[in-house]
């Protein structure tokens, strides 16, 4: 089952106590994916379970079930239709710029948004991608204004058979779920964001440690190369006594880390102090080797 389907099943599983909220949810369905022909209202949804659920809502409001059928021509989805002069007039008013629904209680608005998502919404698994979209046919402008009034700023994509309003910003998607009262979806998105941040932090730390190791190895190889050349040319004796002893110890224990090498040196020297000393050896050694090559 896809993440989007899980969220729709969660909406269907939530009991709606108030009739006004059931009406708001139904109007979310018909204003986003519905049309009217006289007193007959019809809407398209993507699954039989959703269609049967909406048909039940129609019965609770108007006392008769909505008729459920497959789409003409064998298209994907299911058609719900019912006769209601009130609903048909409301849909006509909405398309002319009227209100989407009549808000009777505090939960009506959330119910309406759940109806919109139930009929026209799709959302990807937030562990893979952030994308919430609504297929709204010819109602794009009305819903753009509605989402903007909610503080959400969607984008629009025109496809051959539909126009889609979509969000790719995780904060906007999270805000929509919260406004719609889709708590499980909200928590799933928040958890995915937290897990993603943890993974990113782990990767950053790992990359940083890898870079530091690579830098340390490169520096060590460079130091040893200079010291070996000083030994081969007899110039090692020209280093100050403290640096010469450290250089010979570095070559003798080339497999040790700086911390391990520092532990062998007396008197005590810290890891940063040893790093600085090896850097000085490389600088002086490179200068000595350069002068020797000029003389030859």
N, C-alpha and C positions, 0 to 999 in steps of 0.2 A: 504494500500500500504506500502510495506516495505521501510526502509531507503535506501537500495541499489537500489530498483526500482525507488524511487524518484530521486536519483542522475542520473540514466540513462535517465529518462524522461527529466531531466533538460538539459542533453547533447543534446538530440534530439531536444529540443525546441530552442537551441542556433543556430542562423543563422551563416553559414560559408560563408564569402564573397569570399575568394580567392580559386581558383581551386586547387592550390598547397596544401592548408590546407585540402581540401576535400580528395585529394589523400593520404595525410599523415594519415588522420583518417581511410580511407579504408585499408591502409597498416597496421595500428594498429590492425584492425580486422583480416585480413588474416594472418599476421605473428604470431598472438597469438592463433588463433583458425582455421586456414585454412590449406588446402592441395591442391596439384595440380595433375592433371592427363592429361598429354599432355598439351593442351592449355586451359583446363578447370580448373578454380579455384573455390573452394567451401569453405565455412566457416559455423560453427555452432554458433548460438546465442540462448539466452534463451527465447525470446518472439517474437510474431508476429509483434509487433510494431517496435521492433529493427530491425527485418528482413526487413520489408518494408522500414524503414529509410535507411538501408545500400543499399538496392536495388536501392533507389533513388539516392544515392551517386554514385553508379555504372553507372547509366544512365547519370548523370552530367559529369562523366569523360570519359566514353566510348561510350555514345550515345545510349545505350540500357540498359533496366532494367535487374537486376539480377533475376534469377528465384528463387522463394521462394516455399519451400515444407516442409512437415513434415518429420521427420527423418525416415529412413527405419526401419521397425520393431516396429514402434510406440513409439520410445524413446522420452524423453523430449527435447524440443527445436525445432528450425527450421533451415533448411538448405538453404543457399543462394549459388547459383552457376552462373557462367558467363564465357564466353570465352574471354580470352585476353592473347595473347602470351607474351606481356610485363609484365603483372602481374604475370603470371606463371613463367617466367624467374626470375623476382625479388624475388619471394618466394623461388625458388630454390637456388638463390645466398645467400639469407638471411640464409637459413638452412645450407649453406656451410661456413658461417662466414662472409658474406657480410653485408653491411649497411642495417638497418631496413627500412629506407626511405630516400628520397632525400629532404633535407631541403632547401626550396627556400626563405622562409621569417621567421621572428622571431616567428610567431605563429604556424609554422608547427610542431615544437616539442611538444607543448601542444596538438595540434590536434591528433598527433600520440598516445600520452599517453591516451587521451580520448577514442580513438578507441580501445586500449588495454583493458581499463576498461570496455567499452561498451560490448565487446565480451566475455571477460574472467574474469572480476572482480566481486567480491562480497564484501560487507562491512556491518558490523553490526551497529545497532543504537548506536552511541557513548554515549548515556545516560545510556546504559546497559553494553556495553563491547567495548573494542578497538580491532578490528580485520578487517584487509583488506587482502583479498587473491585473487590469480589468478590461475585459472585452465588452465594449459598450455600444457597438453598432453606431447608430446615428445620434447618440446622446452625449457625445464627448464634451461639448461646450458646457452643458449643464453640470456635468460632474467635475469638470476642471474648476469651475467656480465654487462648487461645493467643497472640494478638497482644499482649495486655497483658503476658504473661510475657516477651515479647521487648522490652518497653519501648516498644511502639507503642500509641497510644491512638486507635483508630478511632471513627467515628460510624456510626450505623445509620439506614437509610432503608427503610421498608416500602412496597413497591410492590404493585399488584394481583396480580401473578403471582410475585413473588419478594421476598426480603428482601436488601438490599445492605449490606455493610460497606464503608465508604469512608474515604479519607484525602484531605484537601485541603492538608495541610501538606507543603511540599517536603522538609523534613528527614525526616519520617516515611517519605515515599515513597523518598527516597534511602537511608534505613536498611534498608527492606525489600529493595530491589534489591541492596544490599551483602550482606545476610544470605543472600539467595538465590543469590549468586554471579553475578548478572546484570550483569557488568562494563560491557558496552556501554550498557545502560540507565542505569547509575549515572553513567557519564561523560557521556552525552547530557544528563542532568538537571543535572549540575554545570556543564556548558558553557552550558546554557540560563540557569542562574542567573547565571553570570558575565556573559553577554551582556546579560541583563536589567539587571544592576547598572550595566554600562557605559552602556547606553541611558538609564537613569534619571539617572546622573550627568551625561551630556551634556545631557539635557533640563533638569536643575536649573541647570547653568551657563548654558545658553542663556536660560532664563527669567530668571535673575539678571541677565544682561547686558542683556536686553530691558527689564527693570524699571529698571535703572540708566540706560539710554538714555532711557526715557520720563520718568524723574524729571529727568534733565539737560535734556531738551527743554522740559519744563513749567517748570522753573526759569528757563531762558533766555528763554522767551516772557514769563514774568512780569516778569523784570528789564527787558527791552526795553520792555514796556508802561508800566512806571513811569517809565523814563527818557524815553520819548517824551512822556509827559504833563508831565514836569518841563520839557522843552524848550518845549512848546506854551504852558505857563503862565509861562515865564520864570523859573521857580524853580530851574533847573539851576545858575544862578550862585551859589546859596546853599550848594551842596555844597562841602566842603573841596576844595582844588585837586587833590589826588591822586585823590580819588574822582570829581571832575568829569571829569578827563581819561580815566579808565578808563570812565566811563559813556558818554562821546562815542565812544570807541573801540569799545565794545560795540555801539552802534547802527550805527556805520559798517561794522563787520564782523560783522553779525548771523548770517552763514552759517558762521562759524568755530567750531570746538570750543574748549573752555576751554584745552586744551594749545596749540592754534594761536594763540589770542588772547594767551596769556601770553608767547609768543615775541616778540610785537610790542612788549611793554611794557619800558621802560627807566626805572629800573634793574630788573634781573631780579626776577621774582616767580614763585613755584611755582604749579602748578595749584591745590592746596588753598588757597594764599594768595589767588589770584585769585577763587576761589569764595567765600571769606570776604569779600573786598572787595565783590563784587557783592551779596552778601547784606546787607552794611552799607548799600550804596547804596539797595537796595530798602526797607530799614527806615527810613532817614532820609528818603528820598523820599516814602514813604507817609505819614510823620508830617508833612512839610511840606505835602503836598497836602491832608491832613485839616484842618490849621490854616487853610489858605487857603480851603477850602470853608466853614468855620465863619464866617469873616469876611464872606463874601458872603451 
